[in-house]
Amino acid sequence: MSQYPVPPPSYGTHHKGSPESTPLVDTSRANETQALLASSSNHNSGSVFDQPDTDDLPEDFKYGTTVSDSSPQIRKAFIRKVYSILLAQILATALVAAYVSQSKPVFDWVMNHLWAFFVPLVGTLVNLGLLHWKRHSHPLNFVLLSTFTLLEAYTIGFAVAFYENDVIINALMITLGVFIGLTLFTLQSKYDFDGMLPFLFAALIVLCTTSVVHLLVAPFNRTLDIIYTVTGCLIFSACVVYDTYRINRRLSPDEFISGSVSLYLDFINLFLRILRLVH
């Protein structure tokens, strides 16, 4: 015999307003019970399978950690920026240095006031440090890049003023040929030049130490001077190869200022060594 005096309610029909009319599941929120990754049969918008095409990706997602990992559009734009900035730096340096070296009043005044040479020389190093620090801050990075290039061109103008014009032009043409040749070789090469860094660093330390000894302690004779200059040419040629490799394989796409400055310094140092060698 049943223990319940009243039969259980019927689940077939419900009367409005009765407690039994409240559904066990809120049908207004029924969509929340669907799988998050499921898609509707009528349209697939919002589905995980509805991925955008490659060309529809936002620009930020086209960037990899390095230039070599980025999309072809980003890689080409980066190379174009680096070498456009480098070309502008070389042209500005050539124009300013030519004016300074060919202007006898300016040259004589600086020779009588040596602080006008050493202050910009120190300013170039300070400007280079600030440029490295603010290389991502636009437009301050381009302002610092411009002042660095002008200061460097000013000091280069006095360095080349002691040479004949035809010697300077020959050295510039040789430098351009060597630089372009090394750049093309590195861009198409399959070699991994990462292992060059420790050797280049040690070679630059030796070269700088030798320069200090040469200037302050014991001047070189002609034979030692040629050996020293040829060694400098080889070292900075290797720097061109390594920095070109680093630009294409190790830098991120927003490091175009750093890439152009490193190549510019390689070009200037190589030019000065070749100029000293051919005079």
C-alpha positions in Angstrom: 0.0 0.0 0.0 1.3 3.5 -0.9 2.6 5.7 1.8 1.6 8.9 -0.1 -2.0 10.1 0.4 -1.9 12.2 -2.8 -0.8 10.9 -6.2 2.2 12.5 -7.8 1.6 15.4 -10.2 1.2 14.7 -13.8 4.1 15.9 -16.1 2.1 15.9 -19.2 0.1 19.1 -18.7 0.8 22.2 -16.6 -1.5 25.0 -15.6 -0.2 28.5 -15.8 0.6 29.9 -12.4 1.0 26.6 -10.7 4.3 25.6 -9.1 4.5 22.7 -11.3 4.6 24.9 -14.4 8.1 26.0 -13.8 10.4 24.0 -16.1 13.3 22.2 -14.6 15.6 23.8 -17.3 15.4 27.4 -18.2 14.6 27.3 -21.9 15.6 31.0 -22.3 19.2 30.0 -21.4 19.1 26.8 -23.4 21.8 28.1 -25.8 24.3 28.2 -22.9 24.1 24.4 -22.7 25.4 24.1 -26.3 29.1 23.3 -26.8 31.3 26.3 -27.1 33.0 25.1 -30.2 29.9 23.9 -32.0 28.6 25.8 -35.0 25.1 26.3 -36.3 23.9 24.4 -39.3 22.7 27.7 -40.9 25.8 29.8 -40.5 29.4 29.2 -39.3 30.3 32.6 -38.1 31.9 32.5 -34.6 33.0 28.9 -35.1 36.6 27.9 -34.3 36.7 26.4 -37.8 35.9 29.8 -39.4 39.5 31.0 -39.6 40.5 34.1 -41.7 42.6 33.9 -44.8 46.3 34.7 -44.6 45.8 38.1 -46.2 43.1 38.9 -43.7 45.4 38.5 -40.7 46.1 41.7 -38.8 49.6 43.2 -39.3 50.7 42.4 -35.7 50.2 38.7 -36.3 52.4 38.7 -39.4 55.5 39.6 -37.2 57.6 36.8 -36.0 60.3 37.0 -33.4 62.9 37.6 -36.1 62.9 38.9 -39.7 63.5 35.5 -41.1 60.4 34.2 -39.2 58.1 37.0 -40.5 55.9 37.0 -43.5 57.5 37.9 -46.9 55.8 41.3 -46.9 57.3 42.2 -43.5 60.7 40.9 -44.5 60.8 42.9 -47.8 59.6 46.1 -46.0 62.3 45.7 -43.3 65.1 45.2 -45.9 63.8 48.2 -47.8 63.8 50.4 -44.7 67.3 49.4 -43.6 69.0 50.0 -46.9 67.0 53.2 -47.7 68.2 54.7 -44.4 71.7 53.5 -45.0 71.7 55.1 -48.5 70.5 58.3 -47.0 73.2 58.3 -44.4 75.9 57.6 -46.9 74.7 60.4 -49.2 74.4 62.9 -46.3 77.9 61.9 -45.0 79.4 62.4 -48.5 77.8 65.9 -48.9 78.7 67.2 -45.5 82.2 65.7 -45.5 82.9 67.1 -48.9 81.8 70.6 -47.8 83.9 70.5 -44.6 87.0 69.1 -46.3 86.9 71.5 -49.3 86.1 74.6 -47.3 89.4 76.1 -46.3 88.1 78.8 -43.9 86.2 76.1 -42.0 89.1 73.8 -41.9 91.6 76.5 -40.8 89.2 77.7 -38.1 88.8 74.2 -36.7 92.6 73.6 -36.8 93.0 76.7 -34.6 90.2 75.7 -32.3 90.6 71.9 -31.7 87.7 71.8 -29.3 85.5 72.2 -32.4 86.7 68.8 -33.5 86.8 66.8 -30.3 83.5 68.1 -28.9 81.5 66.8 -31.9 83.6 63.6 -31.8 82.5 62.9 -28.2 79.0 64.1 -29.1 78.9 61.4 -31.8 79.5 58.7 -29.1 76.9 60.2 -26.8 74.4 60.5 -29.6 75.0 56.9 -30.6 74.2 55.7 -27.0 71.0 57.8 -26.9 70.0 56.4 -30.3 70.5 52.9 -29.1 68.4 53.7 -26.0 65.5 55.4 -27.9 65.6 53.4 -31.1 62.0 52.4 -30.7 60.7 55.9 -29.8 59.3 57.5 -33.0 60.0 60.2 -34.1 62.8 60.8 -31.6 64.7 57.9 -33.1 64.9 59.6 -36.5 65.9 62.9 -34.9 68.8 61.2 -33.1 69.7 59.2 -36.2 69.9 62.5 -38.2 72.1 64.2 -35.6 74.3 61.2 -35.3 74.8 61.1 -39.1 75.6 64.8 -39.3 78.1 64.7 -36.4 79.8 61.6 -37.9 79.9 63.3 -41.3 81.4 66.4 -39.7 84.3 64.4 -38.2 84.8 62.4 -41.4 85.2 65.6 -43.3 88.2 66.6 -41.3 89.6 63.1 -41.5 89.6 63.1 -45.3 90.7 66.7 -45.7 94.4 65.6 -45.6 94.0 63.4 -48.7 93.8 64.4 -52.4 90.4 64.4 -54.0 91.2 61.6 -56.5 92.4 59.4 -53.7 89.2 60.0 -51.8 87.0 59.1 -54.8 89.0 56.0 -55.5 88.7 54.8 -51.9 85.0 55.5 -52.0 84.5 53.6 -55.2 86.5 50.6 -53.8 84.5 50.7 -50.6 81.2 50.7 -52.4 82.3 47.8 -54.6 83.5 45.7 -51.6 80.4 46.6 -49.5 77.9 45.7 -52.3 79.8 42.5 -53.1 79.9 41.3 -49.5 76.2 42.2 -49.0 75.1 40.2 -52.1 77.3 37.3 -51.0 75.8 37.2 -47.6 72.2 37.6 -48.7 72.4 34.5 -51.0 74.7 32.5 -48.8 73.4 29.5 -46.8 76.2 29.6 -44.3 75.6 30.3 -40.6 77.7 33.2 -39.6 76.7 33.2 -35.9 80.1 31.7 -34.9 81.9 34.8 -36.2 80.8 37.0 -33.3 83.4 36.0 -30.6 86.3 36.2 -33.2 85.1 39.6 -34.4 84.8 40.9 -30.9 88.3 39.8 -30.0 89.7 41.2 -33.3 88.1 44.6 -32.7 89.6 44.7 -29.1 93.0 44.0 -30.5 92.6 46.6 -33.3 91.5 49.3 -30.8 94.3 48.5 -28.5 96.8 48.6 -31.3 95.4 52.0 -32.4 95.9 53.5 -29.0 99.5 52.2 -28.8 100.1 53.6 -32.3 98.8 57.0 -31.5 100.2 57.5 -28.0 103.3 55.3 -27.6 105.1 54.1 -30.8 104.3 55.2 -34.3 104.4 52.4 -36.9 106.8 52.2 -39.8 105.5 51.8 -43.3 105.5 48.0 -43.2 103.7 47.8 -39.9 101.2 50.5 -41.0 100.3 48.5 -44.1 99.8 45.3 -42.1 97.7 47.2 -39.6 95.6 48.8 -42.3 95.1 45.6 -44.2 94.1 43.8 -41.0 91.5 46.5 -40.3 90.1 46.1 -43.8 89.7 42.4 -43.3 88.1 42.8 -39.9 85.5 45.4 -41.0 84.8 43.4 -44.2 83.9 40.5 -41.8 81.8 42.9 -39.8 79.8 43.7 -43.0 79.2 40.0 -43.5 78.1 39.4 -39.9 75.9 42.5 -39.6 74.2 41.7 -42.9 73.6 38.2 -41.7 72.3 39.4 -38.3 69.9 41.9 -40.0 68.3 39.1 -42.0 68.4 36.3 -39.4 68.5 37.8 -35.9 66.9 41.2 -35.7 63.1 41.7 -35.2 61.2 43.7 -37.8 61.1 46.9 -35.7 65.0 47.0 -35.3 65.6 48.7 -38.7 67.3 51.7 -37.0 69.8 49.4 -35.3 70.4 47.5 -38.5 71.1 50.6 -40.6 73.4 52.1 -38.0 75.5 49.0 -37.7 76.0 48.8 -41.5 76.7 52.5 -41.6 79.5 52.2 -39.1 80.9 49.2 -40.9 80.9 51.2 -44.2 82.6 54.2 -42.6 85.3 52.2 -40.9 86.0 50.2 -44.0 86.2 53.4 -46.1 88.8 55.0 -43.7 91.0 51.9 -43.8 90.9 51.6 -47.6 91.6 55.4 -47.8 94.6 54.9 -45.7 95.7 52.0 -47.7 95.5 53.6 -51.2 96.9 57.0 -50.5 
